Structures are given as C-alpha cells and as structure tokens.
Amino acid sequence: MQWEVADPRERRLLDPQSCPVSLSIGKPSATEFTHPAAEVREHLKRWRAVGIGRVVWELVAFRGGSEPVEVPVQWVLGSPSEWAEACNEPDVRKEFERLGRLVAAADPVFHRTLVRQRYLLQDRAEAEIVRAVELARVLAPGCAAGRPLRALGVCGVDSKFFERHRALIVQLLDARFDGQVSDLGLEAFLEALDESEHWLLVASLAPGLLPFAQQRVRASEIAARPLPGSHLVIVENERCLHQLPSLPDTVAVLGAGLNLEWLRAPWLRDRRIVYW
C-alpha cells in the first residue's frame, strides 16, 4: 500500500502538483471475458459502485463478443483526501485526518518531517506532538547556556518532556538546522548540561597538584582542560584509590572503565600515562 511508503505519502500530501492521481485498471483478457464471464461481470459491477474519485471507462471490443463492452481503464483521484480514502483502511483515514490537523498547526518547515517520520508520531498524544513542534520552533543553538534540558522552561514543557519526545524533537530541529542536531547531539547543539555524562574521580598522588585530595569531574571537562602533573594514572575502578601509592607529579583518574573517549584529548600527548 502506497500510504506506508514515505516518498509517495509525502508527494501526495504535500505537493499540490501531485494530484490528480491516475491509477491504471487492468482490462480483462479475451479469455477472461468469455470464461469465466461471471467474474468479469462482478469486476464491472464493483467498479460501477466505486464512489471515490472518478472511474474512466472505455469501449473495448473482445473477440467472441457481439459488441464492444465498456470497461474501467483508469481511476482518477482528485485530492489527497480521495487518495487516502481509496486505501479503504479505517486506520489510514484516521491517520490522514490527524496529519491534516498537525500540518495545519505546524510551521511549513516541519511538514515534511511530520509526514515522513510517521513512526515518531505513533502512540503519542496529538497535543504532545503539537507541543514538540512549538518547542522545536523556539529552541536555538546554544539557548540552554549550560543549563540542563529540564530547566529550560520554554513552551510550558515539564521536566520529562525532552526524555519522552527526544527522537521527535531531534528530527524536528534537524528540519530547521540541516541535520546539525543529529550530527552534534541535542545537548551539544543547545549547549545544555548533559546530565547523563560520565563523572570521573580525580585524585592527586602528590601534594599540591589539586586544590582537593580528590574530586569528581565530568569527562568532557577533563578532555577540555589539562590536568596538572607530568604523569597520569588511569584506573578502571574508582574503588582502587586506596591501593595507589604516592607518586611525584602524578594525578590519577579513576572510574574510567565505561568512558575512555576523553583520552582523545590533545593535551594527553604531553603526559606519561599508565592504565590499570
């Protein structure tokens, strides 16, 4: 069914030039016309009963027939609503009506996403989708300014809204900003505090290197800001801190077993590193 495929669905619903849609109707063969003739009569009867769009009929002369017979050759659907109705599926009709309301309420920049990404709209309340569209219209690069997403307080969304509708919000923002949100990540694009970010335990193994004996630091901050000392001990399990000896000019980073991305930081090239 064409409704299930994104390209024809987008074309039929959003391109005014796509209608009318002309669908070819196969003609009965000469053999089918004569045997079994009852099936051909039923075929013609059903097409005469079609009340959606316009059926184009044509006189066809069949071998063995006494005179030409009028048969349906094309089904012309003049509007997107007729195309949806022609699918003859209650769920398609409901989805078409729902999409119509959503598209009418949304900025045109989001229309393509709403029509194509139908899986993102399933099992979501219509009011929630409208709220996500409003949110995507308001958000801008860097607007979080270091705050967590739940603290933005825009469009009246609650603290769990981003969590519930994250994939939809990302796709809507991608429509506005040419895919940048998927490339950078939502938090990075909005410059929001990533509350899911991994925290590492940083401990000094020599006096005076850090203002505290130990402290927790986000992995992204360690990647961006060089740690003091010339030597670095990286430990998978932070519970091993008590097993580390005092070492001159050395800092330890513990609990790193689940996140080693920060080791790409350029400043690490100037350190002597041991991994445990």
N, C-alpha and C positions, 0 to 999 in steps of 0.2 A: 504494500500500500504506500503510495507516494507521500502521504501525510507523515509517515515515520522517517522519511529521508530529509535531512536538513536543507539541502540545496533547493529541491522543488518547493519545499514548505516556505522557505524564505522568499523565493521568486514569486510564488502565487500570492503570498500575503502582503509583501512589501513593495513589489514592483507594479505600478499601475499599468505598465505596458504588457504585463504577462496575461492579461485577460482581454478577450475571451480565450478559454482553453478549448481546443478541438481534439476530441478523442475519437480515433477510428474505431468503427464497429465492423467486425468481420462479417462478410457476406456468406450465406450458406452456399456450399458447393452444389453442383448439379445433382450429385448422388444424394446429398443430404436433402435436397429439395424433393426428390421423388421417394426416397426411402431412408429413414422413416419420416414421412411428411408431417406426422403429428408433432414431432419435436420442433420442426420449423414453424408450424402454426403457433406453438407455445412461445417460441422465441419472438415472433412478431407481436403476439398478444402482450407479452411483458414489456416490450419497448413502447407499444402504444399507451401503456399505463404509466409510463415514466412522467412525473410531473415536475422534475427538477431540470432546469436549463431548457435547451431546445434540441430535439432529435431531428436530424436531417435525413429525409427519405429519398430514395432513388428507384426509378423503374428499372428492373433487371429482367431480361429475357432468359429463362432457363431452358436447357434442352429437355424436351419432353413435356414442357408446359404449353398450354394452349394460348396463353397471352402473358405479357410482362407482369411481373409482381413487384409491388412497392416494398422495398426492404430498407431498414435503417442502415446508414453508412457512416454517420458521424453524430457524436454527442457534443454539443456546444454548451459550455458552462460560462456564463457571462460575468461572474463575480467570484471573489474569494469565498463568500458565504455559500454560493452554489457548489463550488468545488468541495468545500468541507462537508456540505450536506450530501453530496454524491458518494462520499465514502460509506454512507449508510451504517455508521457506527455511533451509538449514543455518546461514547467517551470522546470521540473526535469532535462531535458537536459541542460538548461541554468545554473541551479544551480550546476550541476555536473562539467561543464566546468569552472565555476567561482571558485568552491572549488579547482579544479585542479591547477589553477593559484595561488591561495592563499597558498595552501600547498607547492607548488614548491618554493614560495618566502619566506617561514617561516622556522625557526628552527624546527627540529623534535619535540622538547618538546612542541610545540604549536599545533601540528597536531590534536591531539585528541580533544582539545577544539574547534578548528575551525570546525571539522566535526560534533561534538555532539551538540554544542551550536548554532545551525543554526538560532535560533530566534534572537540572538545577532547580526547576520550579515545582517539580513533583513533591507531594507531601508537605508543601509549605502553604501556610495561610496566605490568601491574597493580600491581606493588609500588611503582612510581614514583607512580602515581595515589594510592595509599593514603598514601604519604609526603607528597604535596602536600596531601592532606586534613588530615593530622596537623599539618602546618606552618600551614595556614590556621586551625586551631583554636587554635594557640598565639600567633600574631602578634597584636599590638595596636597601636593608634595611638601613634606616637612611640617604639615599642620599640627602634628602631635607634639612637636617641640620637646621631646624627651619624656612625655607622659605615657603611661600605659594606655592601650586602646580603650579599656573600660572607663577611663577617666576623661575621655574627650567631651562627653556631654553634648553631642550635637544631634539634632533631629529627635531628641527625646528617647534615644535607644537605651536599653538597660544594660547592665554590666555583662550579660551573657550574649548580647545580640551578635557581636563580632564572632563569637565562638560558634553560635548556631548557624550563621549565614556566611561564614568566611569565604567559601568557594564562590558563592554568588557575588559577593562584594568584590572579590578579586577580578572576576570576569567583567563585571560592570566597569570597574576602574580601568581595566585593560582597554575597554572600548573607548574611553576618554583619552588615555595616555599611551596608545600604541603599544600595548603589551609590556610596559615598563614594570608594572606591579608584579607580574609573574616572574619577570627576569630578576628583580631585586628582592622580592619578598615584601609582604604587606607592611611589616614593621619597619623595614629599612626604607621603603618608599615614603612612608608617613613620618619617618624619624621618631617612631614610638619605642618606648621601653619594651623590650622583648622579655616578658615575664617567664617565658619558658626557657630562657637562655641558661646555659650551664654555669654554675658558680664553682670556682676552684679555691682551694685553701692554699694561701701563700704564707710561707714561714721563713724567717731568717735563720740561717745556720751559723751566722756570725753576728756579733753585736754591732749595732749602729747602722745596719743596712736599711732597715724598715722602721717606721715610727712605732710599730707594734711587733710583738713577738710572732704573732700570726694574725691573719685577716682573710676574709672571703672577698674575692674579686671576680667579676664576670669575665668569662673567657674572651669576649670581644674587647674588653678594656686592656687585658694583658696583651692581646695581639696588637693593639694600637699604641700602647705605652710601654717602653722598655723597662724591665725590672733592673734594679741595681745589682752590682756584683759582676764578676767575670765568669763565674761558674753557676750552672743551673742543674738542679737535680729534679727530674720529673718522675713522680710516683703514681702508679695506678690507683692505689687505695689510700685514702687520707688517714685511715686508722694506723698507718705505719709511722706516723710522725714521731712517736716515742722511740722508734728504732734508729732514727737518723742521728748521726754524731754531729758535733760542732765542726764546721769546716770553714776555713778562711775565705772571705769574699764570695760566699755561696748563698743562694736563695733556693728554696725548694717549692715546687708546685705540686700539690697532692690532689688526688681525686680526678686525675686526668684520663682515666681509662675509657670513659664514654665520650670524650671530646678531645680530639687531637688536631682539629682544624686550625687552632690558634698557632700551631707550630710552623705555619707558613709565614709568620711574621718576619719581615726582613731583618729586624734587629737581632734575631736569634743567630744570625750568621757570625756575629762577633762574640758568641758565648761558647764556652766549653760545656758540653751537655752530656749528662748520663741519664739513661732511662731505666727505671726499676719497676 
